[in-house]
């Protein structure tokens, strides 16, 4: 047996329905579209989500919440993760990205006060939490606010 001997299984290639080609074809007159209505007309179909007049699913499900279109999204860095830098180091957005603590140089950075700081560093960020300011001040670190 060769590959060239293998054919399509029986009934795999059905003849196409030749619609609207006279009553002798069996698909004449209405051309398998039925009588009247939007599906009968050319170019006239229902819109997406239309359920035949029933209240659509998108309108039945309760809506909740609000999404602010112009909210600011900060990249957060905890104070404890600043311990990986050397003493007296200047830590800015470029250094934080290089260390893998942030993902972007464009989005603003916020320092949060989780953990303890054992090094004296100068931190440059766009925002600091109140707790982070206290921890940095107690450790002797300097804070520089960046403009966004």
C-alpha positions as CSV (number, residue, x, y, z in Angstrom):
1,X,0.0,0.0,0.0
2,X,1.3,3.5,-0.9
3,X,0.4,6.9,0.3
4,X,-1.0,7.6,-3.2
5,X,-3.5,4.8,-2.7
6,X,-5.1,6.4,0.3
7,X,-8.2,8.4,-0.5
8,X,-10.6,10.5,1.4
9,X,-13.1,8.6,3.6
10,X,-16.6,8.1,2.2
11,X,-18.8,11.2,2.5
12,X,-15.9,13.6,3.3
13,X,-16.3,15.6,0.1
14,X,-19.9,16.6,-0.1
15,X,-21.2,18.6,-3.0
16,X,-21.8,22.2,-2.3
17,X,-25.4,23.4,-1.9
18,X,-26.2,25.5,-5.0
19,X,-28.8,27.8,-3.5
20,X,-31.2,29.9,-5.5
21,X,-30.8,28.0,-8.7
22,X,-34.4,27.1,-9.4
23,X,-36.9,24.8,-7.8
24,X,-35.4,21.7,-9.5
25,X,-32.3,22.1,-7.4
26,X,-34.3,21.6,-4.1
27,X,-32.8,24.9,-2.9
28,X,-34.7,27.3,-5.0
29,X,-37.2,30.2,-4.3
30,X,-36.1,31.2,-0.7
31,X,-32.6,29.7,-1.1
32,X,-32.6,27.9,2.3
33,X,-33.3,31.2,4.1
34,X,-36.9,30.6,5.1
35,X,-39.7,33.2,4.9
36,X,-39.5,36.9,6.0
37,X,-37.5,38.3,8.8
38,X,-34.1,39.9,9.3
39,X,-32.2,36.7,8.3
40,X,-34.0,36.6,5.1
41,X,-32.9,40.1,3.9
42,X,-29.5,40.8,2.4
43,X,-27.0,42.6,4.7
44,X,-29.5,42.6,7.6
45,X,-28.3,40.6,10.6
46,X,-28.6,41.0,14.4
47,X,-26.0,43.0,16.3
48,X,-23.5,41.2,18.6
49,X,-25.1,40.3,22.0
50,X,-28.7,40.4,20.6
51,X,-30.8,37.6,22.2
52,X,-34.0,37.9,20.2
53,X,-35.6,40.6,22.4
54,X,-34.7,38.9,25.7
55,X,-32.8,41.1,28.1
56,X,-29.2,40.6,27.0
57,X,-26.7,39.0,29.4
58,X,-24.5,42.1,29.6
59,X,-27.5,44.1,30.9
60,X,-28.6,41.3,33.3
61,X,-25.3,41.0,35.2
62,X,-25.0,43.6,38.0
63,X,-22.4,46.3,37.5
64,X,-20.0,47.2,40.3
65,X,-17.2,49.6,40.9
66,X,-15.5,52.4,39.0
67,X,-12.2,52.6,37.1
68,X,-10.6,56.0,37.3
69,X,-9.3,56.8,33.8
70,X,-6.4,59.0,34.8
71,X,-5.1,57.3,38.0
72,X,-1.4,57.2,38.7
73,X,0.2,53.8,39.0
74,X,3.3,53.7,41.1
75,X,6.1,51.1,41.1
76,X,6.5,50.2,44.8
77,X,9.8,49.5,46.5
78,X,10.0,48.5,50.2
79,X,12.6,50.1,52.5
80,X,14.0,46.7,53.4
81,X,15.0,46.0,49.7
82,X,17.3,49.1,49.8
83,X,19.8,47.2,52.0
84,X,21.3,45.5,48.9
85,X,23.0,48.8,48.0
86,X,26.3,49.9,49.4
87,X,26.7,52.5,52.2
88,X,26.5,56.1,51.0
89,X,25.1,55.0,47.6
90,X,22.8,57.2,45.6
91,X,19.7,55.1,44.8
92,X,17.6,56.5,41.9
93,X,15.3,55.0,39.3
94,X,18.2,53.8,37.1
95,X,19.8,51.9,40.1
96,X,16.5,50.4,41.2
97,X,15.8,49.1,37.6
98,X,19.3,47.7,37.4
99,X,18.8,45.9,40.7
100,X,15.5,44.4,39.4
101,X,13.4,46.2,42.0
102,X,11.4,48.2,39.3
103,X,10.5,47.4,35.8
104,X,10.3,50.8,34.1
105,X,12.2,54.1,34.1
106,X,9.0,56.0,32.9
107,X,6.5,55.1,35.6
108,X,6.9,56.9,39.0
109,X,8.4,55.1,42.0
110,X,7.0,55.1,45.6
111,X,9.0,53.9,48.6
112,X,7.0,52.0,51.2
113,X,8.0,51.5,54.8
114,X,8.1,47.7,55.1
115,X,11.1,46.3,57.0
116,X,14.2,47.9,58.4
117,X,17.1,49.8,56.8
118,X,20.6,49.1,58.0
119,X,22.5,51.1,55.4
120,X,22.9,54.9,55.0
121,X,21.8,55.7,51.4
122,X,20.4,58.7,49.5
123,X,17.1,57.7,48.0
124,X,15.6,59.4,44.9
125,X,11.9,58.6,44.3
126,X,8.7,60.3,43.2
127,X,6.8,59.6,46.5
128,X,7.4,58.3,50.0
129,X,5.0,56.9,52.5
130,X,4.9,58.4,56.0
131,X,6.3,55.2,57.5
132,X,9.1,55.1,55.0
133,X,10.1,58.7,55.8
134,X,10.3,57.8,59.5
135,X,12.4,54.6,58.9
136,X,14.8,56.4,56.4
137,X,15.2,59.4,58.9
138,X,15.9,57.0,61.8
139,X,18.6,55.2,59.7
140,X,20.2,58.5,58.7
141,X,19.3,58.1,55.0
142,X,18.6,61.1,52.8
143,X,15.4,61.6,50.8
144,X,15.2,63.4,47.4
145,X,11.8,63.9,45.7
146,X,11.8,63.6,41.9
147,X,9.3,65.4,39.8
148,X,7.0,63.4,37.4
